[in-house]
């Protein structure tokens, strides 16, 4: 008998996050186990292992790891990540987040889709390295993990003297006793530039970070960190946290120069708007 589900109600949203820990609550690990392959004479071949003792030959598995961000409007909840991360995440992919008490728990991506859906239908915009998935189910495990989408209404590119923090799971690392994302601190190194990253079908908008990305942190949000600044009159003002983009990949050369490429928040907003317009497309 096919499943029937009530329409998802987005989690209740509270005030904008005030600390890095508050921001980290909305950052999740995305993983999917795939069979390892190797290239043999121009063909991709699966790797299978035969145990020394009696037993079945089994495929050798490897983990594809990325980072995602949970956000919601007043009406809908969404999972946001890099397009190249989304490409690897099917209905059997797992979302890791912290349960009450801080221990790691898992959700199957397919269980957040519309009833009867067999695969996630990610929304993309042009060649940009961003993908958005509308969540038709918001189970209790997501409570406290969904950030307000208005966090994405920050500056097009942050001033270079503002401290930024990228949150994610580089190399698949996390703290087991209190599951949370790893924080990497940086500054913007440029304004908006039009570049074509590795594996992209065409150029897209990015800005540069002064540190490179690391495998597993792709799709991780880049936030303006909570901080204070001195204004022109000498007064101290508080800077409101905002999400200025998603970490995409690393730009490097053979001399060792490395920058992180960040997809700006304006592009993420366009992807969210496209997902809202295609309501019912998950």
N, C-alpha and C positions, 0 to 999 in steps of 0.2 A: 504494500500500500504506500503511495507517495506521501512524503512528509507534508504537513501543513504548518505554516508558521504565521504568527501575527506580525504585523509590520514592526520593524525595529524602532525602538525609542532611543534617541541618542542619550548618552549619559548626561546627568545634570552637570552643567558647567559652573564653576565658581569664579572667583576673581583671577585676574592674570597672575601667573607664577611670579614669585618675588625672589626666589633663590635658584641656584644651579640645581640643587636637589629637586626642587619643584619642577624644573624643566626636564630633568632626567626621567621623571615619572612617565612622561609620554613617549619615551624612546624605547623601542623594542628590538630584539634580535630576530632576524629571519633566517631560517635554515631549511635546507632540503637535501636529503641524501640522494646521491646519484651514483650510477655505476661508473667507475673510472674507465677511461678509454686511452688508447695509445694509437699513434699513427704508424701503420705498417705498409710500406710501399704505396704511399699516397691514400690509403684507406684508413678510416677510423675503426678500431677494433675494441670491443669490450674486454676488460681484464677479469678473468675468473680464476679463483684459487682452489686448488685441490688439497685437502688436508693430508698430512703425512699418514695419519691413520684412517681407518675406514670412515666414510662420511660423504655427504653430498658435496659436489663442487658448487661453490657459491661465488656470486659476483663480488668483486672488491668495491666497497663503497667509499665515497668521499663526500665531505660536507661542503655545500655551497653556503656561504655565510654573508649576510648583509645586514644593514640597519634600516629601520623604518621609524616613522613618526605618526602617532595617532592624534588626529585633530577632529574637531566637530564644529559645525554651525549650529544654529538653534534647531535645525531640522534633521540633519544627517551627520553620521560619523564616517571618517575616511582613514585609510592607511596610505601614507605617502612614502615613496622611496625613489631611488634612482631607477631609470628605465632598464639599465643593464642588470640590476638586481632583480627587478620584477620579472624579467625574461626567464629567470631560473626558478621562479616560485609558482608551483602549480597548486592544486587543491590540497595536496598532501604535505605542503610546506608547513613548518611549525613556527608559531609566534611565541617567543619566550618573554616573559615579564615576571614581575615580582608579585607574589601573593601576600596576603596579610602575614606579617612576621618577617617578610623580606626574602623568603626562600623562592627559588625559581619554580615557575609553573609554565605549562604549555597550553596553547590553543592550536587546533588544526585550522588552517586557513579556510578550507572548504566548509567548515561549520559556521563561518561568518557570511557565507554567500546566500543568495536567494534560494529558496527551496527549489530543488530540482536542478540547480546549476552544477555542472561537472567541472568547470574550470573558472578561474577568476578572469574577468574582463577588465583589464587595466586600461585606463584612459591616459593617452599621451598627447603631447602637442608638438607637432613638427618633429625636428631632429633633437629637441631638448632631452637631456638625460634626466627626466622626471616621469614618474608614473603614479597615478592615483587610483585607488580602489574604493568604491563606496561599500560600506559594510551594512548588510541587510540584517545582521544579528549583532547585538551588543550585549553579550552575557555579563553576569555579575563580576566575572574575573577582570573585566575592563574598567570597573569602577575605580576612579582615581587615576587612571592612566591616559585619559583623553584630554588634550589641551585645547583651549579655545582657538579656532581658526584665525581670529583677529590678531593673534601673535604674528601672523605673516604680513601684517600691515606696516612693517618697519621700513627703514630707508632703502632706496633702490640699491645703493652700495653704502656700507658703513664707512664713516670717516676712519682714516688710517690710524688715528691715535686711540680708537676705542678698542678695548679688550674684547676679543671674541672667544667663544668656547664651542668646540665641536664635540658632540656626544655620540658615542657609538660603541662598536664592539670590534676594535682592531685585532686582527688575527684570531677572532673568536674569543677574545679574553673577556672575563667578567669576574666579579667577586661572588663566590658560591654562597657564602654565609649570608650575604645581603645583596641579592641580585640587583645590579644597577649598571648603567653604561659607564664606560671609561671617558674621562674628560681630557681633551687636548686643547691647549690654549694657543691662540694665534692672533694675528692682525691681518686686515685686508692689505694686499700689496698693490692693488690696482682698482680702477673703475671697471665699468662693463667693457668687455672685449668680445669680439665675435671670433670663435675658434672652432675647429673640428677636432674633437678628441678621438682617441683610439676606439675603433669599432662603431663609430657614429656614421650615419648615412649622409651627413652634411653638417655645415657649421651651425652653431647655436651660441646663445649669450652665456657668458661666464664672467666671474671676477676671480682674481688670484688670491690665494692665501699664502702667507710667508712660511708655511710648512707643508710637506707633502701629505697625501692620503696614504693609508695603509689598508691592505686587504682586510675586508670584514667591516670597515667603517663606511664603505660606500653607501650612499643614501642617508648618512647621518646628518641631522640638522646642525646648522651653524647659527648660533645665537649671539646677539649682543648680550654680554654678561651683565648682571646687576653691578653697577659701579656709580661713582660720583665724578663729576667734572666741575671745573671752575669756569664760570661764564665770563664774558668780557668786562663785567662790572666787578669781578672779583668774588662773586657769590658762588657758593657750592650748590650744585643741582644734582638730583638723583636721575640716573639714566634708566629708563624703563626697559626691561628685557624684551627682545623681539627676535623672531626667526628671520634671518637675512638670506637663507638659502640652504641647499643640500650639497654635501660634499660628493663630487662625482668621481674624479680620478686624479692621477698625478701627471703633471707636465714636466718632462725632464729632457736632458740632453746627455751626450756621451762624456761631458766634462763634469757631471755630477750635480748640475743645477737642478733643483726640484721645487715646484710650486703645486699647491693643491688647486684644482679647478672646482669652483662652486657655482651651481645653478642658482641664479638669483630668485628671491622670493616672488618677484613679479611674475616669473614664469610658472612658479608653483600655483599662484593664484589663478592664472589662466587655466591650468590643468584642473583645478578644483571647480572652476566655473563650468568647464566642459563636462565634468563628471555630474554636476548638478543638472545641466541641461539634458544630459543623456540619462536622466533618472530612470531607474529600472534596468540599467544595462550591466549590472554586476553578474 
